[in-house]
Each structure stands twice: as structure tokens, then as C-alpha cells.
Amino acid sequence: MTVVPPETARLDPTRRPRVLVLFGGRSSEHAVSCITAAGVLEAIDRDKYEIIPVGIAKNGQWVQVSGDPSQWSLRSATLPEVHTSDESLVLAASGAGQNLASTELMVTAAEQMPRSLGGIDVVVPLLHGPFGEDGTLQGLLEMADIRYVGAGVLASAVGMDKHYMKVVFAAAGLTVGPYEVITDRQWANDRDGCLGRAAALGFPSFVKPARAGSSMGITRVASESDLAAAIEAAREFDPKVLVEAGIIGREIEVAVLQGRGTNEPRTSLPGEIAVQPGEHDWYDFEAKYVDGAAAELSCPADLPPATSEQVRALAAAAFDAVGAEGLSRVDFFYTPSGGLIINEINTMPGFTPISMYPQMWAKSGLTYTELIDELIELALSRKTGLR
């Protein structure tokens, strides 16, 4: 494999950067990824960038797909899905001299000669969950020396695993809530002990897959009798389960954007999620992606000025604690006593036009299209390899 050294790589100024928009994937959040892609494909500046839409089917096959946003938007009766094809896409090093696009996208099919779709300058990986947001895809792109939007291998892996995320946050001096981890082996060997540890957290509690997002597999548990079923529901998505004590407090979120060069991370105005009375008891999948009236974002959140500054500083600290790049959304609980408890970091937050991350930046002065542009520029400007 011939690779252009990062310090000598250059982007040809006579052409638009070639941007591979990658979505779908093998995780349970496949449809969410497609919905995110619909928003990005609609808003991205096509006069500035040449867009190459690529989908990953549920079996892991990379395929060439339509760049029409309407094909990937949420329809009332059907969740969008990337389907398999007779032709697959693969990445191949091309040794393209001083050009950034030193890796080509190749089309392969049975009994046919491979053909090239051209070089790739940067990837926008809009995948959520395992096999996309957890460092696996990032590792592939690192091996191919391809620049990409968002967090690297370690930050993606830590941000995906809610257990180790909390370990890192606590080590960095951030306050985390009480929790228990139930591994596959523990559940098989000592179910009663697992249930006892979970029940000791009190009720209500939240049982969730340790490595999933978009509210997949999460159950709000009101009593001990419901714990086992909730754990089994979470285990359908991940054999490792997290049980968190319910925390009384307001849900405050901050959108974080990597600083240019050696500058500090940038933070949006804090936002607050309020689930409207009705069909949703908490901020579940339907409230996030389907029912646009289910949740209301207040940005800036109604907080004392000192608290607003504090939560923004803590969000930047969380971003740095995991070594994030590009973008992240950091979620907190603001307790009645005035404390701030970090809930989680999401290194590839929901990115539809109604998602909280772009909404908070819009309220902070950066439009959806400008935000996409800034993320691509950040990715193009960073070197490949160790950094």
C-alpha cells in the first residue's frame, strides 16, 4: 500500500473535495443512521463538495446508493434501509502522489473487472452504534490513511461503551451517578447476585445496553419485579448491560465542536430537553426521531449564568477526557441542589435537522449547513496517523 505522508499531502485547489457520506450499518440503529444521512444530504453544500453517497447494508456490504435525501428520510409506514446489491464497494490505495485522495473507491462484482469511482478526500461517517460509532470503522479508515469526520478509535470506543465512559469521566474528576455493570458471564453464573446489585440502586432505575444508543433497548424500571425482564430486553442489543440509578434533575445538554488548530473545544449554549405530556414518559426513540412534537428544546436553558458557564466547561472537559475530535454532545443532570452530574458523551450524536446537536448550534449562531461545512473542514485539516 502506497500512502502519502501527512505532512506532504495536498488537496488539489482546482477541484471540489470528494466527500464520501457513509451511512446505514450493521447495528440496531441502522434506520437512525439513514435518517441522519437524509438530513446531511439535504443540507450539504454541493457547490463546494462532490458527494459520494455510500450505504452499508445490515449484513455489512458496502454499496453505491442514491444521494436523494427523500429516499432516506423517515416515512410514516417504513423505516429506511440500505439493501444489498450484486456490486460491492471497497477501499483501495491508489498512491495518488501529492493529492489527499490517495485511496480510491472501487466497485467489485462477480466475474467482472473492478472499476474505480475515483479517489476519496474525506469520509463523513454517519453511523450510530456498534460497527460504526465504536471505533471499528474509525480503525479501518485509519489503516487506509483516510481523513474522516469525528472522533478517533479510542474516543469512539470509550464513547460507545457507557461503562468505560463512566470510568474515564470519574478519573477526570467529573461527577457520575451510581451504576452497576452486568456482564454476560455474571448474568449466566450469578443471576440473583446481579439482580441484587441492580436493586440496591433503588427505583426508578434505567436498564440499558452498555454499547448502544438512540434509546434502543432501554427500560425505565419502577420495581424489583421488573428488573429481570428489563435486563433481558437490554441483552437483546448487547450482552453487557448497564443499570443506572434514577436521578432527579433536569436534563441539560451541550453541543461540543473541536477547536481549529490548537484552540480549545467550542461549546454551544446549553439546551434543555422537556418531554411533553402525552405518550412519552421519557426521551425514547419515538420522541427523538418520529414525533416532532414529543420533546421541546429550550436553548439557552434557563440556568443561573454561573451554572451555564460551568456546564459548558464540564462539557469541554468531557470532550477532552475521552480524546474526542470533531463533534460530541454531552448530557448532564442538573439536580435541585444545583449539582451537575454527567450522564454521557455521544461522539456521533443524532444529526437530523430536529436533533438536539444541530439545533443547539443553530441557537448558538451556526446553521446546519455551516455546521456540516465546519466538520468537513476540520477533518480535512487534520493529519492522518497518530495525532
Beta strands, then each sheet from edge to edge (+ up, - down):
strand 1: 18-24
strand 2: 50-56
strand 3: 62-64
strand 4: 87-93
strand 5: 103-109
strand 6: 115-120
strand 7: 122-125
strand 8: 147-148
strand 9: 179-182
strand 10: 205-209
strand 11: 219-221
strand 12: 241-245
strand 13: 250-257
strand 14: 266-267
strand 15: 271-275
strand 16: 295-298
strand 17: 327-334
strand 18: 340-346
sheet 1: 3+ 2- 1- 7- 8-
sheet 2: 4+ 5- 6+
sheet 3: 9+ 12- 10+ 11-
sheet 4: 14+ 13- 15+ 16-
sheet 5: 14+ 13- 17+ 18-
end
